[in-house]
């Protein structure tokens, strides 16, 4: 049942991203290629369907964030992987879906924003602490302040200039903030690691 529910939610989310949230449950079912009865067998209402879709979105986001403090990678690589992963998730949200969510379902939008922001904040804190332990980040950084500043600026700018106005591509935007943030917090040891990875990337690009 859960697998099927996730499958139908994914189809519905594709419809939401393309057409927004003004569609009726009949229209959603038609565009998703399923029957209305099928949707009602798994979701009690259009709002229930949307809540499930948004929870799936948050779950995907949390999976991307978790790499930031994974023991499998160092803090620098974890940070880059986590931010790029978040960028991919955020990029999947279309402006029409985002605007409709805020206007038509402010309560759901607020809850999911709070959940996503909280997960991002914890991921940032853990990444900074991990980097300090690995001597890749400076010992004098204020973990709480930097985490909150980074997240607030990243999310606000993404919404205002990337998602809604498309002034920058999501990929280029997140690449820029990764570079900016890491060069502000790394130690000489961390800087050498960044420079070594940059050299490898340039070499690979030439092949």
Secondary structure, DSSP 8 states (H G I E B T S, - for coil): -HHHHHHHHHHHHHHHHHH-S---HHHHHHHHTS-HHHHHHH-SSHHHHHHHHHHHHHHHHHHHHHGGG-TTS-HHHHHHHHHHHHHHHHHTS-HHHHHHHHHH-HHHHHHHHHHHHHHHHHHHHHHHHHHHHTTSB-TT--HHHHHHHHHHHHHHHIIIIIITT-SS-HHHHHHHHHHHHHHHHB-HHHHHHHHHHHHHHHHHHH-
